[in-house]
Amino acid sequence: MNVSDFYFDLPEELIAQDPLEDRASSRLLVLDKESGETKHQHFRDILKYLKKGDCLVINNTKVIPARLFGTKVGTDAKIEVLLLKRKSDNVWETLVKPGKKMKEGAEVSFGNGLLKGKVVGVVDEGNRLIQFEYDGIFEEILDQLGQMPLPPYITHQLQDKNRYQTVYAKHDGSAAAPTAGLHFTKELLAEIEAMGVKIANVTLHVGLGTFRPVKVETLEEHHMHSEFYIVEEEEAKKINDTKKEGGRVICVGTTSCRTLESATGEDGILKAGSGWTQIFIYPGYQFKILDCLITNFHLPESTLVMLVSALAGKEHVMAAYEEAVKERYRFFSFGDAMFVTNDTTEA
């Protein structure tokens, strides 16, 4: 299967640059994964399609303000550092611009010396390992100096950094938000629970590989980035019990989906634990535990469009995307949502 099979024409003006004031007022395209039938709703109408006994799986990772702007020590060169992955207490794998100015041994200062970093190694794809020095608590300094690492297609400045954070974000570690979760409010989640829908938490720290374009021609050649996930015992039990009792497992976002499918055995049982996943889900993949998916509208030719196509079929997904473009849906991180389901009858 070729990457170009997942191309669609997207007018630039449909890329949402700002979040809506009311999270749950975004639009919702409901897609029947079996028939390809679509319905147009608003996100809070998700209540019509959830049933008692279902389990909603959310990713409670928290985006860190991972973008830092500093100056190379001994020069006036401006340096941008993006934190990707914590390797040890004070050493991070980072993306540095311009990289050529920051060879091993080079130092960078942020916030007039409040935070200092030294390049201690160069790893895959030219990423730099930086050892940081500071007085106090790293997370507090980062909160003071760092900016939210918005995707490259968002050019507007974010006024409130909490808008690139889900209302249930808990565990620091992501370089990008699990954006399908941005549509939920605390009130909507409370209504969902009151209906008898279980809510299970998993954690997957989203890496920037999410935004990297696929540079090969065929899907089989693509090497997926790795991301760290955690599934707690109690949460695994909620999800396994749902399956046993005949309920549906509904993942909020591709990150929750990748976590569950990585941690589930061939026997269909989700195992508690933690680890790194490089799972690449594309058409032909047989889902082990997921039934339905709430997701945003993704980039053409992205691994995320491929994942959704594995669940609902490429023809159905590409037709739904064409319809979303025609109906002027808002795309990507701050855009509208899609519910890929096996039942579009309304409660």
N, C-alpha and C positions, 0 to 999 in steps of 0.2 A: 504494500500500500504506500502511495506517495504522499509526501507532506503537502504537495500542491492540491491534493484532493480536498483539503480542509481550508482552502482559500475562499474568502467571500469579500465582496467590495463594501467597504465601510466608509461612508462620508465622514470627514474629520469632525464636522460639527456635532456628530452624535456621541463623541467622546466626552463624557461628563467631567467637567473641570472642578465642580464644587458639590459638596454633599447637600441634599435637601434638608430644610430646617426640621421637618418631621421625618424621622428615619423610616417609619412604617408607611409613609404615603407614596413611596416609589411604586412603579407599576410592576405587575407580576404576570408573566406569560406562563400559563399552565399547559404543559405538554404531556399528552398520553404517550408513554414510551412504546406501547404496543401498536396503536393505530396511527400515531402522528397527529391526532386531532389537537387543536390548540384552543385556548380560551384566554381572553384578556381581562385582567382583574387589577386590583391594587394589593400591595403586600399584606395589609392587615386582613385581606380576604383569605389568607392562608388557613385561617380558622375553619373555613368551609370544607377544606380538603383533608384536615387531620381528623383522626378518629381515636376514641378511647382505646387504650391498649397499644397505641403506637409508641415508638421511642424516638425522640428528637436528639441527635448527637451533635453537640457543639464543641468547637475548638476554643479552649479558654486561654490560649497563648496571648501574651501582651506585647505590643510593638514597643521596642525601645527607641528613644530618639538617637538613632544610630549614625546620623550624618554629622560629622565634625569638620569645622573649617579652622585651619591653623596656618602657621608660618614655619618654614624650614629654618631650623636654628643655624645662625651664622649667615643667613641671607634674608632677603625680603620676599622670597618666593612663596606664593599662596598655595597651600596644599589642602585638598579635600580628602577626608578619610571616611570610609563607610565600614562600620563594624559588621562583619558577617557571622562569625562563629567564635565563641569563647573556647580557647584551647586549654587554658589553665587560669588560675585566679587573675593574673594581670596580663596575660598574653592573648591577643585576639588575632584571628585571621581577618584581614581587611582588604578592601578594594581602595587603592590610592590613585588619585589624579593630581598632577601628572606623575605616573609611575617612574618615568625615567629620572626624575629628580630625587627619588627616594630609594637609593640602593642600600644594600645591607650596611648598617652602621649609621645611616642618616638619622637625624633627630628632628622632631617636630614639636612645636609648642602651641597649646590652645589656651585661649582666655588669659593672655598675659602670664603664662606659666602655671596657671591653676592646674593644668593637666599637661604632662609631657609624655612623648612616646619615642621609642627607638626601634628602627627596623632590625629585627634579629633573624630574619630568614625570608626567603622567597619560595612560594609553593605553587601549586597548580594554577595555570592560566595567568601567572604573574602576580597573584595575590600576595600581599605582604603580611608577614607575622610581625606584629608590633607589640612591644612590651611597654606598658604604661606605668608612669610614676605619678603619685599624687598624695596629698594629705587628706584624710577623711574617708568618706564612703563613695566608692566609684559611681554607684547608681545615682547618688545625689548630685555629683559633679556633672554626670552625663545629662541629667535632667535640666541642669542649669545651662550647659553649653551646647547640647546637641539639638538637632532638628529632626523632625519625622522624615524617614526615608521614602518620600512619595515616589510612585512609579514614574518612569521617564516621560510617559505620555500626559502626565498632569503638570501643566505649566503654571497654574495659579498658586499663589501662596496660601497655605491653610491658616485660617484665622484662629481656629480652636483645635489644638492637636488632639483633643479627645474625640473629635469626629473621625479620626483615622484609627479608632479603637472601638472594639465591641463593648457593649454595656456589661458583658460578663468577663472581660479580660482580667486575668489573674496572675499568670506566671510569665515574668519577663523573659524575653529571648528571641522575639521575631524581628526580622528586618523588613517585614511587610505584613499587612493586616490580612486575616482570613475574611475577605470582603463580603462574602455572602451573609455573614453574621452582622454586618453593619445595619441591616434593615430592622433588626429586632430592638424593641424597647423593653424596659423592665415590666411595664404594664402588659404588653403583648405576651411575654413569656409567662407571666402570672395567669393570664387567661388560658393559655395553652395547658398549663399544669392543672388548672381547675377543671378542664375538660376530661382529665384522666389520662393525659399524654405524659409519659415519663420523659425527663430531660437528663441525658447522660453527658458528662464532661470527659473529653480527652484533651491531650495537649500535643500539638505539633508545632515546633518553632519554624516558621516559614522563612525560607532563604530567598536570596535574590534570583536564584536559578528559575524561580517562577516566571520572571520577566525576560529571561534569556531567549532569544529567538532560536528555533530549531534550524541548524545550519546544514543538515544532511538532506539528501533527496528522498530516501526511503526511511520509514519509521523504524525499521529494525536496526538501523545504523545509529540511532540517537542514543547518547549516553545521558541518563537522567541524573540530576544533582541529588545529593543526599541531605536529608533533614531528620532532626532528632524528634522522637515521639515518646509519650508516656501514656500508658493505659493503667489506671488504678483498678485494684481487685473489685471494689464495690461497683465501679462504673461498668466493668466487664460483665458483672453478674446481671445488672439491669438490662444490658443489651442482649445477653444470652437468654435471659428469662423471657424477654419480649419475643424472640424467635420461637422459643419453646411453646409459648402461649398463643402463637399464631398472629402476633402483632407485626407491624412493619417497622423496619429500621430505616429512619430517614436522616440522612447526613446533611448537615448545614455546611456546605462548601466542599470543594475538592480536597481540602486539607484533612477534614474529618474522614472523608471517604478513603483517602490514601492511608490514613492511620489504621482504620478498621481493616481494610483489605490486606495491609501488611502484617497485622497482628493476629489475623484469623487463620487457623489451620485448614487443611483440605477437608477436615471433618465438619467445617462450618462453625467451629467453636472459637470465640474470641478469647485470646489469652492475655492476662494481665502481664505487664512488664514494660520495659523501655528498650529503645535501640535506635538505630539509624535505618531509614528506609530510602531506597532508590527505585521504588516500584514505578513502573511506567505502564499506565493503563490506556489501551487503545483498542479499536474494534477487533473483536475476536476473543477478548478477555472475558472469562466467566466469573461473575461476581460471586463471592463466597458468603457475604452476610448483608450487604447493602441492598435495600429494596427501592428506595426513592432518594432524590437529591434536590436540595435547594441550592441554587448557584447563580452567579452573575453572568453577564454576557462577556465572552472572552475575546482575546486577540485572534485574528485570522491566523491559521497555520500553527496555533499554539498547542502545547501538550494538554492544556485544559479543555480546549474544544474536542480534542481526541478522546479525552476521558469521558466527557458527556456523550460523545458519539458511541462509545463502547456500551453505554447504558441504554440509550434510546435508538441507536442505529444512525449511521451517518446521513442517510437520506432524510430521515425525520428531523434531525438536528439542523442540517444545512437549510432545509425548507423553513424551519422555525426561525432561524437567524435571518433568512431573507424576509420573512414576514415582519420580524422585529425592526429591521432596517426600514421597511416600507411604512410601518406604523410609528416610526420616529422614537423608538425606545432609546433610552440613554445607556451607553456601553461602559464597560470596565469598572474599576474599583468603586467609584461614586455613582454608578449607574443603576439600572433597574435589575430585576431578578427573574429567574425562571424556576418553576417547580416541575421537575421531571418525575412523573408519578405513574402508578399502575391503575389508578382509579380517579377519574375526573368527575364523578358524581358528587354533587354538593350536599352537604349535611342539611 
